[in-house]
Every structure is written in structure tokens, then in C-alpha cells.
Amino acid sequence: MSEVWYLFDPKHPRRAAQVLQRLWVEDSTLVIEQGTFAKWEPVERQTLSSPRVARSALAAQLADARAHAMASETDEIVVITRFSARHVELEAAMAAVAELDSPDGRELLQIYADYLQSEGDPRGMLASMQLRNLDAREWLAEHLAWCFGGYAPLVQIKNKKKQVISVRWFGGWVTELWVHATRNRRAEAPTLASLLRLPACAGLRRLSAPALRLPETPELPCRASLRWLAIDGSSRRPLALGELPRLEHLTLDRIPRAIDVVAPTLRSLELLDASSRSVVELLDSYPGAPLERLACELPAADHSASDLQALLEHPALGSLRELSLSRKGELRWMYESCLRVLCEAPLLQRLELRDFSGLLIRPEQRERLLAAFASAPGKTHVRAARS
């Protein structure tokens, strides 16, 4: 099967609601369908003498369409983008608002909703419904393909089953997006790069796709609005996230040796499947925004007291208020040397929260930890396992 071509009128007042055509070659057959992203119907199947002749017939169809001022694209997300109304200045203003559900946020969203409706963009109706707190599930079920194209069947609307993609909408925008790529469904998972190009995701504030690896230098079109990011951070080179001016929380499932990010508002860092030594290496390249919360999920085999001590003494943690340590995979009892490091670390004596509930600790070790921080401020969470 050859690449699929979409034919449409770029000036059509109904935008994506117009009847489109899509064409492709399958062996020696030229296939033509018409409809919308939500539903396609067969028009014609021309079985020709050879694949070469079929490709020539496809080229002739495309040339004729262009001669009649029709646009042609092979990337459906480009088609959706060309259909969608965009207002760069309003989008920048919305990205800067702390809470979209605030009076200022709602006012901007209403202005944008009016703009979308005036431009014939169906998301204007969705925005209007959501701003009036009306149930928009039926609208979404009918128009989801307008927003997500071929990814629409993977998107969860009702909470009946967990789909590959879950979204949260507000004011006509996808504000939160989760990609659940499991072992069974990894083949279905979209690439983040294509998802983030969708106009509906331009104002994304929360993105969680820990099973999908970003390129080492990702584009992230939603970088101006992004507040919360969870991704697969494994990379042989420094992970160049670039400027994320409003990012507050970053989760990395496996971590690179270094990270290149300009995130002046970043305060919370969560590192999964990360050894103490790799966390120290990452903090060595940390850009300098004062961390207030650090959560580390250590591999089962990580029992180096010296690496743990180096982590707890790292200068990047000078402003830390909360620390969470847990262990992944096959659990082992905490080594005495590591327990001693925890009990004696000056950093832990001044924190507001010390959370060790994810570590496997014997009852007598729990009592020693609690005694070590009995006079320290804040809270200490420890869960003792049975001996």
C-alpha cells in the first residue's frame, strides 16, 4: 500500500466538516474514498494492469485536483492543522495564565471560543459548552476525529476502559494528556512528536508518556504552557529539553547522563529506575533552579552507601524541602551501611518531609530511623516490613 493522499478545499467554510477525498494505491488498484476523518465511504476501485500504471493514475488524479485549486497532503495532521483556526497572541496569553479555570483564564478562553466559532472551527462549540459546564461527551464522540484524526479510536472519552490515550479537556483545549503504552499495546502507541503537533494540544499543561521516548532534541510545541512532564528520559547524549518557562514538575523514567533544560520554575523532580550514582551525575548537570521536592526510585541492586551519601550531600539539593526514596523490582532488606547514611545525613534533619515508605526496612531499622529524626522538624514516613 502506498502513502495515502488527502484532497480538500483549503478555503471551504466548513473546514474539516467538508467532504474530503483520500486516495492510495494497493498493488495494482487505485482506491478512492470520500468522507471525513470520522467516517470514510468507498467511491471507486480501479484495478489496472500494473502497480506502475496505478501510480500514474494516482498522479493524474492529484494533478487534476491541484488544477482545480484543491490542496493535497499525505500527513493527516497537516490537514487538521490547515483546517484549524489559530490565534498566536491569544494562545500566548492563555499559556501565561496560572489557572485556566480562574476568572482571567475563563475570559481569555471565552474570547478564543468566540474567535473559533467566527472562523468556523468546530472546537469553538466545544469551548462554549465546557465554559458553561455543559456535558460535552456527545460532541466529543462525534467530533473526536476532527481533533485527533486517525488517533481518535485510541482516545478515551468515557471512563469505561483504559485506552492508549487519555485526555482532559477544558475550554476547547486538551489541557492534560496521558499516553498509556503497555507491552501489549506498544505497537498501537502514537509517537509523541505527531500527537503534540495537533492544534488541540497546543495549550497542553500536563503531559505523561513515560513509556515513549522523546527525541534527544524534542520540538514540544506546547512548551510555553507545559507545567508537568513525565517521559522516558533514557538517552546516550544530554537530553536537550530546551526552554520550558513554566515547567513545575519533571518525571524521568530512566534518566540520561545529563540534561539540558531552561526551567526557572521547576521545583519538583521524580527519577524512576535511577541509581544513586546516576542521580548524582544528573544533578551535576542540573541547570540551577532550586529543587524543593526530589523523589528517587532506586534499582533493587543499588546498595552503595557512598553513592547514597554523595546524593544526600549534593549542592543542588540546598533548597530541598521533601525527599522520597523507594526501591524498584526485587526487594532486599536495607543494608546497615545505607541505614547509617540516612540517619546521619544533615540534609534529612531539616526537611519538611522524609518519605522512606517505599524502602524495605525491618521493624528494628524503622525504630532507629524514627529515633534519628525524633527531634527534627517535619514528618518522617517509614513502613516496616515483617521480618
RODO-2510 file (C-alpha; in nm, 4 decimals, decimal comma):
residues 387
     n   res          X          Y          Z
     1     m     0,0000     0,0000     0,0000
     2     s     0,1366     0,3403    -0,0989
     3     e     0,1082     0,6568     0,1071
     4     v    -0,2414     0,7952     0,1481
     5     w    -0,3245     1,1300    -0,0116
     6     y    -0,5951     1,3643     0,1184
     7     l    -0,7670     1,6098    -0,1164
     8     f    -0,9620     1,9067     0,0215
     9     d    -1,0614     2,2676    -0,0374
    10     p    -0,8359     2,4811     0,1852
    11     k    -1,0872     2,7707     0,1700
    12     h    -1,4009     2,5696     0,2395
    13     p    -1,6148     2,7465     0,5056
    14     r    -1,6967     2,4163     0,6761
    15     r    -1,3289     2,3364     0,7238
    16     a    -1,2956     1,9698     0,8287
    17     a    -1,6719     1,9180     0,8035
    18     q    -1,6425     1,9292     0,4245
    19     v    -1,6346     1,6053     0,2282
    20     l    -1,2717     1,5064     0,1753
    21     q    -1,1225     1,2547    -0,0610
    22     r    -0,8433     1,0122     0,0159
    23     l    -0,6597     0,8091    -0,2433
    24     w    -0,3905     0,5426    -0,2425
    25     v    -0,2537     0,2562    -0,4480
    26     e    -0,2889    -0,1008    -0,3288
    27     d    -0,0874    -0,3352    -0,5527
    28     s    -0,2332    -0,2548    -0,8974
    29     t    -0,5508    -0,0905    -0,7675
    30     l    -0,6224     0,2800    -0,7255
    31     v    -0,8516     0,3196    -0,4255
    32     i    -1,0641     0,6349    -0,3844
    33     e    -1,2789     0,7115    -0,0776
    34     q    -1,4663     1,0171     0,0439
    35     g    -1,5934     1,1383     0,3793
    36     t    -1,4435     1,2913     0,6921
    37     f    -1,1868     1,1708     0,9423
    38     a    -1,4781     1,0237     1,1394
    39     k    -1,6190     0,8129     0,8545
    40     w    -1,4977     0,7137     0,5080
    41     e    -1,7031     0,5576     0,2277
    42     p    -1,5748     0,3834    -0,0872
    43     v    -1,6085     0,5715    -0,4162
    44     e    -1,4087     0,3713    -0,6675
    45     r    -1,1523     0,0922    -0,7028
    46     q    -0,9700     0,0978    -1,0365
    47     t    -0,7806    -0,2261    -1,0975
    48     l    -0,5131    -0,1512    -1,3561
    49     s    -0,2537    -0,3535    -1,5430
    50     s     0,0384    -0,2971    -1,3047
    51     p     0,1417    -0,1038    -0,9905
    52     r     0,3274     0,1445    -1,2114
    53     v     0,0129     0,2214    -1,4102
    54     a    -0,1854     0,2540    -1,0863
    55     r     0,0679     0,5041    -0,9520
    56     s     0,0426     0,7007    -1,2757
    57     a    -0,3354     0,7095    -1,2393
    58     l    -0,2960     0,8393    -0,8834
    59     a    -0,0565     1,1107    -1,0042
    60     a    -0,3090     1,2145    -1,2711
    61     q    -0,5871     1,2406    -1,0092
    62     l    -0,3671     1,4580    -0,7868
    63     a    -0,2665     1,6839    -1,0769
    64     d    -0,6299     1,7327    -1,1780
    65     a    -0,7298     1,8196    -0,8213
    66     r    -0,4496     2,0768    -0,7925
    67     a    -0,5553     2,2289    -1,1241
    68     h    -0,8955     2,2901    -0,9627
    69     a    -0,7407     2,4670    -0,6599
    70     m    -0,7700     2,1643    -0,4323
    71     a    -0,4996     2,1034    -0,1737
    72     s    -0,3270     1,7666    -0,1352
    73     e    -0,1425     1,6311     0,1669
    74     t    -0,0154     1,2936     0,2835
    75     d     0,0032     1,3846     0,6528
    76     e    -0,3412     1,3915     0,8130
    77     i    -0,2140     1,6063     1,0999
    78     v    -0,1077     1,8677     0,8452
    79     v    -0,4621     1,8505     0,7063
    80     i    -0,6109     1,9041     1,0539
    81     t    -0,3673     2,1908     1,1135
    82     r    -0,4656     2,3600     0,7891
    83     f    -0,8334     2,3289     0,8829
    84     s    -0,7879     2,4645     1,2360
    85     a    -0,8121     2,8294     1,3313
    86     r    -0,5190     2,9614     1,5371
    87     h    -0,4591     3,2910     1,7173
    88     v    -0,0966     3,3084     1,8313
    89     e    -0,1355     3,6103     2,0593
    90     l    -0,4365     3,4682     2,2440
    91     e    -0,2645     3,1325     2,2837
    92     a     0,0401     3,3015     2,4364
    93     a    -0,1833     3,4918     2,6787
    94     m    -0,3600     3,1701     2,7841
    95     a    -0,0282     2,9904     2,8335
    96     a     0,0754     3,2593     3,0824
    97     v    -0,2392     3,2300     3,2977
    98     a    -0,1688     3,0260     3,6106
    99     e    -0,5158     2,8645     3,6250
   100     l    -0,7415     2,8401     3,3211
   101     d    -1,0429     2,7982     3,5491
   102     s    -0,9747     3,1398     3,7069
   103     p    -1,1768     3,4485     3,6024
   104     d    -0,8883     3,5726     3,3848
   105     g    -0,8451     3,2296     3,2279
   106     r    -1,2146     3,1894     3,1542
   107     e    -1,2308     3,5344     2,9994
   108     l    -0,9461     3,4513     2,7600
   109     l    -1,0973     3,1128     2,6786
   110     q    -1,4329     3,2748     2,6020
   111     i    -1,2660     3,5230     2,3666
   112     y    -1,0936     3,2336     2,1946
   113     a    -1,4177     3,0342     2,1792
   114     d    -1,5883     3,3263     2,0049
   115     y    -1,2935     3,3538     1,7663
   116     l    -1,3063     2,9816     1,6799
   117     q    -1,6793     2,9958     1,6132
   118     s    -1,6395     3,3035     1,3925
   119     e    -1,3784     3,1121     1,1921
   120     g    -1,5985     2,8036     1,1530
   121     d    -1,3768     2,5859     1,3738
   122     p    -1,5928     2,3213     1,5496
   123     r    -1,3811     2,3460     1,8654
   124     g    -1,5498     2,6804     1,9266
   125     m    -1,8720     2,4963     2,0126
   126     l    -1,6822     2,2576     2,2403
   127     a    -1,5200     2,5505     2,4190
   128     s    -1,8540     2,7250     2,4642
   129     m    -2,0135     2,4096     2,6094
   130     q    -1,7294     2,3463     2,8520
   131     l    -1,7187     2,7070     2,9703
   132     r    -2,0912     2,6777     3,0506
   133     n    -2,0228     2,3495     3,2354
   134     l    -2,2376     2,1513     2,9904
   135     d    -2,1779     1,7823     2,9258
   136     a    -1,9685     1,7714     2,6060
   137     r    -1,9190     1,3945     2,5784
   138     e    -2,1630     1,3533     2,2909
   139     w    -1,9960     1,6359     2,0997
   140     l    -1,6563     1,4788     2,1588
   141     a    -1,7733     1,1357     2,0492
   142     e    -1,8997     1,2867     1,7230
   143     h    -1,6092     1,5237     1,6557
   144     l    -1,3115     1,3486     1,8094
   145     a    -1,1676     1,2647     1,4684
   146     w    -1,1676     1,6368     1,3890
   147     c    -0,9221     1,6857     1,6767
   148     f    -0,7172     1,3636     1,6596
   149     g    -0,7540     1,2291     1,3068
   150     g    -0,6582     0,8628     1,2851
   151     y    -0,5633     0,8569     1,6544
   152     a    -0,9279     0,9118     1,7567
   153     p    -1,0031     0,5379     1,8157
   154     l    -0,7203     0,5314     2,0716
   155     v    -0,8581     0,8232     2,2754
   156     q    -1,0660     0,7672     2,5870
   157     i    -1,3844     0,9735     2,6193
   158     k    -1,5829     0,7816     2,8797
   159     n    -1,4214     0,6068     3,1735
   160     k    -1,5323     0,2596     3,0703
   161     k    -1,1925     0,1224     2,9773
   162     k    -0,8374     0,2393     2,9679
   163     q    -0,7410     0,3447     2,6194
   164     v    -0,3959     0,4103     2,4789
   165     i    -0,4561     0,7856     2,5112
   166     s    -0,6430     0,9636     2,7906
   167     v    -0,7165     1,3344     2,7756
   168     r    -0,8687     1,6063     2,9873
   169     w    -1,0340     1,8992     2,8137
   170     f    -1,1134     2,2486     2,9292
   171     g    -1,2418     2,5400     2,7267
   172     g    -1,1935     2,3569     2,3972
   173     w    -0,8323     2,2626     2,4684
   174     v    -0,6618     1,9413     2,5686
   175     t    -0,5019     2,0514     2,8954
   176     e    -0,3800     1,7083     3,0132
   177     l    -0,2696     1,4112     2,8049
   178     w    -0,1597     1,0624     2,9150
   179     v    -0,0219     0,8008     2,6754
   180     h    -0,0561     0,4516     2,8223
   181     a     0,1797     0,2401     2,6112
   182     t     0,1839    -0,1092     2,7575
   183     r     0,3697    -0,4133     2,6307
   184     n     0,0585    -0,5487     2,4595
   185     r    -0,0353    -0,2161     2,3020
   186     r     0,3027    -0,0554     2,2361
   187     a     0,2562    -0,1128     1,8630
   188     e    -0,0606     0,0990     1,8762
   189     a     0,1030     0,3859     2,0594
   190     p     0,1440     0,7033     1,8572
   191     t     0,4653     0,8987     1,8506
   192     l     0,4728     1,1960     2,0835
   193     a     0,6011     1,4186     1,8056
   194     s     0,2873     1,3605     1,5966
   195     l     0,0459     1,3918     1,8896
   196     l     0,1947     1,7208     2,0026
   197     r     0,1576     1,8706     1,6560
   198     l    -0,2212     1,8563     1,6855
   199     p    -0,3717     2,2054     1,7227
   200     a    -0,5955     2,0891     2,0110
   201     c    -0,2782     2,0096     2,2106
   202     a    -0,1141     2,3488     2,1594
   203     g    -0,2099     2,4584     2,5126
   204     l    -0,1152     2,1344     2,6878
   205     r    -0,0291     2,1792     3,0569
   206     r     0,0284     1,8219     3,1696
   207     l     0,1898     1,5501     2,9573
   208     s     0,2547     1,1968     3,0812
   209     a     0,4093     0,9488     2,8391
   210     p     0,6774     0,7673     3,0396
   211     a     0,6864     0,4683     2,8034
   212     l     0,7539     0,6795     2,4935
   213     r     1,0995     0,8166     2,4307
   214     l     1,1324     1,1732     2,3131
   215     p     1,3899     1,2678     2,0521
   216     e     1,7102     1,3964     2,2142
   217     t     1,6101     1,7436     2,0966
   218     p     1,2267     1,7427     2,1030
   219     e     1,0210     2,0215     1,9486
   220     l     0,7475     2,0317     2,2175
   221     p     0,5137     2,2856     2,0521
   222     c     0,3311     2,3209     2,3874
   223     r     0,6494     2,4225     2,5730
   224     a     0,5138     2,7681     2,6638
   225     s     0,2159     2,6229     2,8542
   226     l     0,3625     2,2979     2,9903
   227     r     0,3609     2,2693     3,3717
   228     w     0,4027     1,8922     3,4290
   229     l     0,6038     1,6490     3,2151
   230     a     0,6655     1,2721     3,2501
   231     i     0,8714     1,0998     2,9792
   232     d     1,1222     0,8235     2,9110
   233     g     1,4492     1,0038     2,9737
   234     s     1,6919     0,7355     2,8566
   235     s     1,9452     0,8941     2,6250
   236     r     2,3128     0,8408     2,5466
   237     r     2,3561     1,2127     2,4926
   238     p     2,2380     1,5016     2,7090
   239     l     1,8602     1,5258     2,6878
   240     a     1,8058     1,8708     2,5388
   241     l     1,4581     1,9735     2,6522
   242     g     1,5371     2,3380     2,5894
   243     e     1,3355     2,6249     2,7302
   244     l     1,0308     2,5251     2,9366
   245     p     0,9494     2,8572     3,1019
   246     r     0,6586     2,7357     3,3178
   247     l     0,7527     2,3752     3,3939
   248     e     0,6998     2,2916     3,7623
   249     h     0,7412     1,9107     3,7723
   250     l     0,9544     1,6685     3,5681
   251     t     0,9409     1,2875     3,5857
   252     l     1,2037     1,0827     3,4028
   253     d     1,1541     0,7076     3,3693
   254     r     1,5206     0,6078     3,3392
   255     i     1,7488     0,9030     3,3112
   256     p     2,0135     1,0436     3,0778
   257     r     2,3688     1,1180     3,1880
   258     a     2,2954     1,4877     3,1604
   259     i     2,0018     1,7159     3,0956
   260     d     1,9891     2,0477     2,9150
   261     v     1,6794     2,2401     3,0190
   262     v     1,5996     2,6011     3,0992
   263     a     1,3173     2,5729     3,3513
   264     p     1,3230     2,8605     3,6028
   265     t     1,0004     2,7453     3,7723
   266     l     1,0944     2,3759     3,8057
   267     r     1,0642     2,2741     4,1706
   268     s     0,9824     1,9008     4,1644
   269     l     1,1909     1,6199     4,0131
   270     e     1,0997     1,2497     4,0085
   271     l     1,3521     0,9929     3,8827
   272     l     1,2401     0,6338     3,8219
   273     d     1,4689     0,3315     3,7964
   274     a     1,7663     0,5561     3,8739
   275     s     2,0685     0,4548     4,0793
   276     s     2,2114     0,6939     4,3362
   277     r     2,5184     0,7407     4,1163
   278     s     2,3133     0,8241     3,8048
   279     v     2,1085     1,0750     4,0067
   280     v     2,4317     1,2408     4,1215
   281     e     2,5529     1,2586     3,7594
   282     l     2,2258     1,4139     3,6515
   283     l     2,2328     1,6687     3,9343
   284     d     2,5861     1,7648     3,8270
   285     s     2,4301     1,8983     3,5045
   286     y     2,1217     2,0397     3,6729
   287     p     2,0589     2,3956     3,5463
   288     g     2,0316     2,5563     3,8875
   289     a     1,6610     2,6155     3,9613
   290     p     1,6255     2,5411     4,3349
   291     l     1,4616     2,2000     4,3797
   292     e     1,2018     2,1728     4,6550
   293     r     1,0988     1,8091     4,6018
   294     l     1,3006     1,5076     4,4886
   295     a     1,1667     1,1522     4,4511
   296     c     1,4046     0,8683     4,3575
   297     e     1,3083     0,5117     4,2740
   298     l     1,6323     0,3141     4,3194
   299     p     1,7010    -0,0165     4,1386
   300     a     1,6934    -0,3279     4,3529
   301     a     2,0696    -0,3781     4,3158
   302     d     2,1632    -0,0237     4,4258
   303     h     2,3027    -0,0591     4,7795
   304     s     2,6077     0,1679     4,7634
   305     a     2,6310     0,3694     5,0833
   306     s     2,8947     0,6016     4,9331
   307     d     2,6741     0,6821     4,6316
   308     l     2,3762     0,7433     4,8592
   309     q     2,5865     0,9755     5,0737
   310     a     2,7065     1,1651     4,7650
   311     l     2,3439     1,2096     4,6620
   312     l     2,2346     1,3425     5,0012
   313     e     2,5275     1,5869     5,0094
   314     h     2,4808     1,7204     4,6558
   315     p     2,4782     2,1034     4,6417
   316     a     2,1801     2,1052     4,4029
   317     l     1,9645     1,9941     4,6979
   318     g     2,0388     2,3007     4,9094
   319     s     1,6776     2,4212     4,8932
   320     l     1,5131     2,0798     4,9188
   321     r     1,2021     2,0517     5,1358
   322     e     1,0811     1,6987     5,0572
   323     l     1,2690     1,3780     4,9765
   324     s     1,1139     1,0438     4,8818
   325     l     1,3212     0,7256     4,8447
   326     s     1,1792     0,3967     4,7178
   327     r     1,3134     0,0798     4,5609
   328     k     1,2106    -0,0915     4,2375
   329     g     1,1937    -0,4562     4,1425
   330     e     1,3094    -0,7461     4,3554
   331     l     1,3210    -0,6115     4,7087
   332     r     1,6056    -0,6639     4,9528
   333     w     1,6444    -0,5554     5,3112
   334     m     1,8143    -0,2208     5,3572
   335     y     2,1875    -0,2540     5,4182
   336     e     2,3118    -0,1314     5,7553
   337     s     2,5627     0,0987     5,5855
   338     c     2,2830     0,2729     5,3898
   339     l     2,0682     0,2998     5,7025
   340     r     2,3565     0,4700     5,8827
   341     v     2,3944     0,7210     5,5963
   342     l     2,0250     0,8098     5,6223
   343     c     2,0387     0,8511     5,9995
   344     e     2,3456     1,0767     5,9860
   345     a     2,2710     1,2907     5,6758
   346     p     2,2487     1,6623     5,7734
   347     l     2,0155     1,7266     5,4786
   348     l     1,7477     1,4987     5,6214
   349     q     1,7494     1,6741     5,9580
   350     r     1,5989     1,9938     5,8156
   351     l     1,3417     1,8647     5,5642
   352     e     0,9668     1,9115     5,5907
   353     l     0,9078     1,5550     5,4672
   354     r     1,1257     1,2426     5,4682
   355     d     0,9426     0,9593     5,2946
   356     f     1,1082     0,6168     5,3222
   357     s     0,7833     0,4183     5,2941
   358     g     0,8933     0,2677     4,9611
   359     l     1,2034     0,1044     5,1118
   360     l     1,2128    -0,2439     5,2599
   361     i     1,3013    -0,1831     5,6244
   362     r     1,2984    -0,4225     5,9180
   363     p     1,0969    -0,3239     6,2288
   364     e     1,4130    -0,2534     6,4315
   365     q     1,5501    -0,0372     6,1460
   366     r     1,2257     0,1587     6,1408
   367     e     1,2663     0,2413     6,5088
   368     r     1,6220     0,3607     6,4504
   369     l     1,5122     0,5889     6,1664
   370     l     1,2273     0,7347     6,3668
   371     a     1,4615     0,7928     6,6615
   372     a     1,7184     0,9645     6,4354
   373     f     1,4610     1,2252     6,3321
   374     a     1,2560     1,2432     6,6509
   375     s     1,3688     1,5993     6,7249
   376     a     1,3861     1,7107     6,3599
   377     p     1,1152     1,9317     6,2087
   378     g     0,8696     1,7944     5,9568
   379     k     0,7375     1,4420     5,9065
   380     t     0,9072     1,1062     5,8646
   381     h     0,7231     0,8277     5,6850
   382     v     0,8614     0,4781     5,7335
   383     r     0,6865     0,1471     5,6740
   384     a     0,8341    -0,1591     5,8420
   385     a     0,8054    -0,4902     5,6643
   386     r     0,7588    -0,8136     5,8540
   387     s     1,0796    -0,9912     5,9495
***
